[in-house]
Amino acid sequence: MARIKVVPTKSNLLKLKRDLVFAQEGYELLEQKRQVLVAQLMSLVNDTIAAHEKMDVDLHEAYNAFQNAVVTSGKTTVKSVARAVQIDSDIQIHTLRVMGVTIPKVDVKIRDTAPYYSAGNSSFWLDESILRFKTVLEAMGRFAELRVSLLRLAQEVHKTQRRVNALEKIAIPDFKETIKFIADSLEENERGTFATLKLIKARFEKRKEDQDAVRQTHL
């Protein structure tokens, strides 16, 4: 622990005591914030893992459906249908605040004008692949939202933990050490002052006694 370099006076002692209370209150608030953030982070980790796994499954199923469409309908038909498909995606990103951390909220809206082609060109796997890839887009939006939120919360947890450690292991102990030093110094000064006053009083009383003795002698 390092003692803060200040003059050991009563005014500095009172100021350091106020600073210590403020530091302890700040530590408690930051510790509460850290606990809430960690709980949010752990919940988000599970959600992010689940979203990633879902996206992988959706991608796998979409590509399987696409390959089956190519096999059953042929590349030429698939290309022709692809040009006819009219699907627009509207991706909007909003922000939310969680314990002072800005996290994104991704809304994926898909607009299409089905049917895209005549019934003669249609097949189960063509319809299925279109449906699957729309699902993939939504899954990717959800995963991106969770992934960015996870990273930002992790950064805030790290930052908050550093502040908690700085208060707990450096600032608060330094305040306590300095307060103890000043209190001990003031107490030592008071003892020294009291001893000096006693000595002065004793000398004054001795001088008075000597003066009284001299007067008695002259009488």
N, C-alpha and C positions, 0 to 999 in steps of 0.2 A: 504493500500500500504506500502511496506517495502522499505526503502532507502538502496541502495547499499553502503557498507562501503568502501569508497575510500577517499584519501586525497583531499581536495578541491583545486586543482591546475588547471591552464589553460590547461595543457597537458591532464589531466584526463577529463576535460570538453570536449575538442575536440574529445578525444577517445570515450567518452560516446555518443556524438552526432552522430559519425559514426556508433557506435553499434546500436543506435536507428534507424537510416535509414535502416541498414541491417535487423533489426528485423521487421520493418514495411514492407519492401519488401518481407521478408519471409512470413509474415502473409498474405499479398495479394496473393502470389503464392499458399500457402496452402489453402486459402479460395476458390480460383478458382478450385483447385484440388478437394476439398471437394464437391463443387457444381456439378462438372462433375461426380464424383463418385456416388453422391446421385441420379443424373439423370439416370446413368447407372443401379444403384441398383433398382430403382423403375421400370424401364423397365424390368429388369431381374426378379423381383418379379412376374409381370404379366405373363411373359413367363414361369416361373417355375410352377406357378399355373396351367396354361393351359396344360403344359407337364404332370403334375401329374394327372390331370383330364383325359387326353387322355390315359395315361398308365392304369389308373383304368378301363376305358371303354374297352380298348383293352384286358386287362386281363379277364374282365367279358365275353366279346364276345368269347375269345379263350376257356375259360373253358366251356361255353355253347355249343360251337361247339364240344368240346371233349366229353362232356356228351351225346350229340346227336349221336356222332359217336359210342360210347359204346352201346347206346340203339339200334341203327339201325343195327350195324354190330356185336355186341357182344364183350366181353372182350378178348376172344381168338384171334379173327381176329385183333383187335386193337393192341394186344401185338405182333402178328406176323408182322403186318405192321410196328410197331415201330422199330422192329429189322432190317427191310429192309430199313428204311429211312436213307439216307446218306446226312446229312447236316453238314457243317463245318462253324463255325463263326470266323471271324477274327476281333478282337477289337483292334484298335490302338488309343493311346492317345497322342495327340500333345499338345503343350502349346502355348498360346498367351499372350501378354502383354497389359494390359489396365491400363494406368496411373501408371505404375510401379508394377501392380499386376499381378501375373502369374495365368492364368485361363486355365482349360483344354478344349481341343477340342476332342470329342470322335467320332471316325469314326467306325461304325459297318458295316462290310461287310459279307454277307451270301452267301456261295457257296453250291449248291446242285446239285445232279445228277438225277433229275427227268426224267422219271417216276421211282418211287421206287418199284412199285409192278405191277402185271398184272391187266389188265382191269377187270378181274373177281372179284378181291378182292377190287376193287375201289368203293368208294361211295362218294356222295357229301360232307357229313359231315367229312369224313376222309381227303379229300383234303382241306376242309374249315378249319379244326382244325390246319393242318400243316401250312397253309397260315397265320392263325391268330397268331399262336405262333411265327412265324418269324416276324410278325409286332410288337408283344410284345417286342421281343428282341431289335428291333430298337428303340422302344419307351422308354425302360429302359435305353438304352445308352444315348439318348437325355436328359432324366430326370436327370440322374447322372451328366451329363455335366453341366446342368443348376444349379443343387443343389449345387455342389462343388463351382461353380463360384459365386453363391449367397453368400455362407458362407464366401468366401475369400474377396469378395468386402465389405461385411458387416464389417468384421474385419478391413479392411483398412479404411473404413469410420470412424469407432470408433477411430482408432489410429490417423487419421488425425484430427478429431474433438478435441481430447485431446491436440494435438499440437497447433491447432488454439486457443483453450481456454487458454492454457498456455501463449501464446504470447499476446493475447488480454487482459487477466485479470491479468497477473502477470508480465511478462518480460517488455512489453512496458510501463505500468504504473510505474514500478520501475525505468526504465531508465528516464522517464520524471520527476519523483519526485527527483531523484538524480541530474539530470541536473539543475533543478530549485534550489535545495539546494546549489550546487556548484556556480551557477551564483549569487545567493543572497549573498553567503559568500564572493565571490570575489568582488562583488559590495560594500559590507559592509567594506571589507578591504581597498578598494580604497577610500571610503569616510573617513575611519579612517586615512589613509595615507595622504589624502589631508588636513584634519583638522590639523594633526600634522605638516605638512609643513607650513600651514598658521600660526600656533602658533609659529613655529621656526622663520619664516620670521618676524612676529610682534615683537618677542623678539630681533631679530637681529637689526631691525630698531629702536627699543626703546633704545637699548644699544648704537647704533650709534648716536642717538639724545643726549643721556646723555653725551657721549664722546665729541660731538661737543659743548655742553653747558659748559662743564668743560674747554675746550680750550678757549672758548669765555671769561670765567671768568678770566683766567690767563692773557689774553691780556688786 
